[in-house]
Amino acid sequence: MAGELKPSENYTLLIKEAAEYFGIGIKRMRRLAENNDGDFSFYAGNRYVIIRPKLEEYLLKKAERRSDSYAESEDEPDEQTDS
């Protein structure tokens, strides 16, 4: 269709579009939208609408927290008991 934007140019995406764009399964994307209603998604009519920039920000923060917790666990020495 003429005039259609790419998902990377759209401010909002539907569940299926967001799942394809971010490489997440549709069921997982729906669960994320349902659990984060108001943060990066909202319910409009009979469907969830994803706010793409806010979801990108959410995923980046989540990835940073995971990498930080992984780095902390790598820094801690293993506890060994003397028997």
C-alpha positions in Angstrom: 0.0 0.0 0.0 1.2 3.5 -0.7 1.9 5.6 2.3 2.4 2.8 4.7 5.2 3.2 7.2 7.8 0.6 8.3 7.3 -0.7 11.9 10.5 1.2 12.8 8.9 4.5 11.7 5.5 3.9 13.5 5.0 5.3 17.0 2.5 2.6 17.8 2.3 -1.1 16.8 -0.3 -3.8 17.2 0.7 -7.1 19.0 1.5 -9.0 15.8 3.6 -6.1 14.4 5.4 -5.6 17.7 6.1 -9.3 18.0 7.6 -9.4 14.5 9.6 -6.2 15.0 11.2 -7.2 18.3 11.5 -10.9 17.5 9.2 -12.0 20.4 6.5 -14.5 20.1 2.9 -13.3 19.8 1.8 -14.9 23.1 4.7 -13.5 25.0 4.1 -10.0 23.4 0.5 -10.2 24.5 1.4 -11.1 28.0 3.9 -8.2 28.2 1.2 -5.8 26.9 -1.4 -7.1 29.4 1.0 -6.9 32.4 2.4 -3.5 31.5 -0.9 -1.8 30.6 -0.2 2.0 30.7 3.6 1.8 30.7 4.1 0.9 27.0 0.8 -0.4 26.0 -2.9 0.5 26.2 -6.1 -1.2 25.3 -8.0 0.5 22.4 -11.3 -1.0 21.4 -10.7 -4.7 21.3 -6.9 -4.8 20.9 -3.7 -3.8 22.6 -1.6 -1.0 21.1 2.1 -1.0 21.8 4.0 2.3 22.1 7.2 1.3 20.3 9.7 3.8 21.8 8.5 3.0 25.3 8.7 -0.7 24.8 12.3 -0.3 23.4 13.2 1.6 26.5 11.6 -1.0 28.7 13.5 -3.9 27.0 16.8 -2.0 27.2 16.3 -1.4 31.0 15.4 -5.1 31.5 18.4 -6.2 29.5 20.7 -3.9 31.6 19.3 -5.2 34.9 20.0 -8.8 33.7 23.5 -8.1 32.6 24.2 -6.2 35.8 22.9 -9.1 37.9 24.9 -11.6 35.8 28.1 -9.5 36.2 27.6 -9.4 40.0 27.2 -13.1 40.2 30.4 -13.5 38.2 32.3 -11.2 40.5 31.4 -13.1 43.7 33.7 -15.9 44.6 32.3 -19.4 45.1 31.8 -20.2 48.8 33.6 -23.4 49.8 33.1 -25.0 53.1 36.1 -26.5 55.0 35.3 -30.0 56.2 
